[in-house]
Amino acid sequence: MKIGLDIMGGDFAPAEAIKGVQQYFEQVPDSSVHLLLIGDAVQAAPFLSLIGNYQHRYTFIEAAEVIGMHEHPTRALKEKPNSSIAVGFGLLQKGKADAFISAGNTGAMMVGALYTVKAIDGILRPTIATPLPRIDGKFSFLLDSGINADCKPEHLVQFAEMGMLYSYNILGIENPRVGLLNLGEEEGKGNLLCQATYPLLKADTGINFVGNVEGRDLFFDKADVIVCEGFVGNVALKMAESIYDIFKVRKGFEDPFLENFNFEIYGGTPILGINSPVIISHGIAHALAFRNMIDVASRVVSTNLIGAFKEHFKLKDA
């Protein structure tokens, strides 16, 4: 299995990316994963000694350009064909990599995914699913968590299907429960989008719909998959992340549940609904996040999640 890793993506590149690779190599000694490290050789040189004992487990691929975090995604991809993100998607498109991961410009990652590997037939909009920690020590998955700010009811129905497929194939959850993020438990509550989505989820026999989920339910065992439009999802996600920043980082609280709010423990989130595995992470990612992103990518490839998506939506269209 070959996984492309953009070592130039993120605020602390390439140091933290390479440190994350070091952690992965040290902690997963017998892995079949071969990493394709994509980046600027000059900038990477001071840190490559950290993985000097593992040269048989990676290949360095030169990419002299970098897409900045605030550059226009489409323009940057066109104007910087030798950027680490563009080169990574090129490897994925040509079948030279089985997955691609980056903590770089999220917009460029989305545009690159849609214009190279493209959306799976039958999927209206790709989405991203983000883990939300629960008080029982497990996680629910929130989608969309930021890339589709304006949605239609049929989009949320597909988010539910993709979330269920991810939970079943990656986490092994049988018949995952789906909840609709709303401002009340009763049917008929919410804005026009929620009111129109609820009956569609309820009527779909392939979706284990458990009804509305309120904001106060997010960290409890109410649903395995929680769907909403990306505007609301991103607000909920950023609020959850602030809990960790306030109580652990700033106030020094120690608690096992609190530790689960640290996004670096799950590393990154896959773009669901495209033809190849692509994992994205925060620009503030440190070594632990990169190490765990590699884990996520390897699980998505080894479980053939993309194949499960293709089969499901092929049958839906039949």
N, C-alpha and C positions, 0 to 999 in steps of 0.2 A: 504494500500500500504506500503510495506516494502522496504526501500532503505538502502543498505549497504554503509557505509562511512569509508574509510581508514583514520583514524586520524593520522597515522604515516607517511603519504606521504607528501613530500614537505620540503623545507628548514627550515620552522618555526613550524614543527610539535612537539608535538600535540597541542600546545597552540593556534595557529591560526585556526586550524580545529575546536576545541571546541568553540572558540569565534564565529566562523561562525555559528555553531549550535545554540549557544545562540541567535545570531541575528535572525536566522530563527524562532526559537520558539517565540521570542518576537514579531516579525513582522507578523507572520502567525499563529495567536492563534487558529484558528478552523480547521487547516489542518488535513486531514485523513492520513498524512504521519507519519509512525513510523520508526525512524532511528535505524539502527544497527551499533553502533559505534565499530569499529574493531581496536584493538591496544593493546599496553603494558599497563597494569593496573598501574604499578608502575610509569611510566612516565606520564600517564594521570591524576593520583590522584591529583596533585596540582591544576588542572584546572577544575575538575568535579564539584566543588562547584558553578561554574558559571551557571550550568544548574541544580542545585539541586532542583529547584522548578518544574522541568519538567520531573521527573523520569518516569512518566507514558507515556512519548512520545519517550522514547528511551530504548534500551537494549544494555548493554555493552558486547562485545564478545572478550575474551582474544586472543591475537595473540602476542606471546613473541618475535618473530623475525621481523626484518625490512630489506627490500631490499634497499640497498643504491642507490643513483642516478647514480653512475658510475659503478655499478656491471653489469656483463654480464647477460642479461635478462633470457635466457633459463637455464643457469647454476644456477642462483640464485633461480629460481622457483623450480628447482629440489632439490637443496641443502637446501632450506629454506621452507619446507612445512607448517611451522607454522608462516610464515610471514603474515603481514596484507593483502598484495595483494593476496597471495595464498588462505588464508582463505576467503577473499571476493569473489573470483571466485568460491570457493567451495560452498558457500551459494547460489550464482547465479545459478550454475549448478544443484544443488539439488532442486531448486525452493523455497528455504527459503528466498530469496531476489528477489524483482522485478527489481532492478537496482543496479548497483555498481558504485561508484565514487571515484576518487583518484587524488591527485596531485603528486603522486610518480613516480617512474621510468617509463617513457613512453614506453620504449622497453618491459619491463616486463608486462605492461598493454596490449600491443598489442599481445605479445606472449600468455599471459594468456587468452585473448579473443579468439584467434584463436584455442587454444588447448583445451579449455573447452566448451564455448558456440558455437564456430565455426561460419564460414561464412554461410549466408543464401544460399540455393541451387540456383544456377544460377548466383551468384555474383562472378566475377573473382577475385577482390581484394577489401577488405574493405577500407574505406577512412575516413578522418576527414574533416569536414567543419568548417571554421572559419568565424565569422562575420567581415565584413569590413564596417566601418561607411561611410555614404554618406552625402553630404552637405545638402540634404533635410531632414535630421534627421532620416532616415531609414537605413537599413543595407542590403548589398549584402552578399552572401555567397561564399567564395572561397574554392574550393576543387580540388585537394588534397593540403593540406597545410603543408605536411611534412613527411608523412610515406611511400610514394611511389615515390622515387626519379627517378626511370626509369620506363616509362610507354609505353604501346602500344596504338594505336588509339582506340581500343575497350574498353580499360580501361577508357579513357576519356569520351567515350559515356556513359558508366555506371555511371561515376561520375555525368554527367549531369542529368541522370535519378534520381539518389539518391538525388541530390541537389534539384531537382524539387519536389520530394516527401516530403522532409524535409520542404521546404518553404511552400508548400501547407498545410501539416498536422499540422505543429507547428506554423507557422506564419499566416496561412490563406490567402496566396497570390494565387489568381486564375491564373492558367496558367502562372507560373513564366517564365520569359525570361532568356535564356541561352546565355552566351557569351563565346568565346574561347580566352583566354589570349594570345596575339600575339604581334609582333613588328610592325604591320601595319594593317590598316582597310581592305585593299583589299583582296579578295579571291586569294589564291596562295602565300600569304606572309608567312614568317616564316621558321622554320626548317622542317626537314622531318616529324616529329611527327605532327606538326600543319598542314602541307600541306595534310597529310593523314587523319587527324581527321576532318577537315573542311567539306569535302563532305559527310562524314558519318553523322555528326550532321545535315547538311542541308537536307539530304535525309530522315531522321527519322521523320515521321509525328507525332510521339508522343512527340517530343521535340520542344519547342517554341524557335528555334534558331534565334538569332538576329545578328549573325556574329562575327567578331573579336572585341576584347576589348583591347585597348592599356593600358600601365601603367598609362598614364595620365587620363584615364577614371575610374580608380578604385574607386574613391571617389565621382563619379557622378552617376546620375540615368540612367545608360546605360544598365544594366542587373541586374537581381535578383540573378542569379547563374553564377559564373565565374569558368571555369574549366581549369586546367593545370596540368602538372606533379608536384610531390611534391617538387622537387628541386627548380623550379621557384616559386612555391607557398609559400614555406617557406621563401625564400628571400624577396618576396613581403610582407609577414606577418611581418617579423622581422623589415623591413623598416617602416611599418605602426606603429608598436609598438614604434619605436625609436622617432617618431614624438611626441608622448605623453611625453616620457622621456625628450626630449630636451626642448620642449616649456612649458610644465606644471611643471615637477619636477625640472628641472635645471634653467629655466628662469622665472618661476612663472606666466606665461600667464594664464588668465582666459577667457574661451570661452566655450559655451555649446557644440559646435561641437567638440572641442578638448577633452572634457570629454568623448566622445564616443570612443576615442582611448584607454581608460583604459580597459585592458582585464578583469579586475575584475568585471565590470558591467554585463558581460555575464557569468562570472564564469568559464565555461569549455566548451568543445566541445564534442559531441558524436562521437563514432566510428560508422560509418554508414556501414551497410551491414552485421552485425552479428546478431545472433539469440536472444540476450537479450540486454537491454539498458546498455551501459557502457559509462561513462563520464570521460574525463581526463582534467586536468588543468596544468598550469605552476607550476614548482617546487617552484617558488617565490610567490605562492599564499598566500594571507592574508585572514583575516576573511570574507571580502565582497565576495571574489571569492568563498569560500566554501559555504557561504549562498546562492549565486546565482546558484552554481552547483546543489544544492538540488532542486531549482526551475526547472532547465533544466531537471533533471532526472524525476521529477514528471510530467512535461508536456509530455515527451516522453512516459512515462507509460500510463498516462491518455488518450492520444490521440491514443494509440495503433499504434504508428509509425512502430513498428516491423511487426505487422500484415499487414500493408499497403505495406511494402517492400516485404514480402513473397508473397502476392497476385499478386503484379505487376510482379515480376520476374517469378512466376509460369506461368502467362499468356504469358509472353514473350517466355518461353521455349515450350509452348504448340504448 
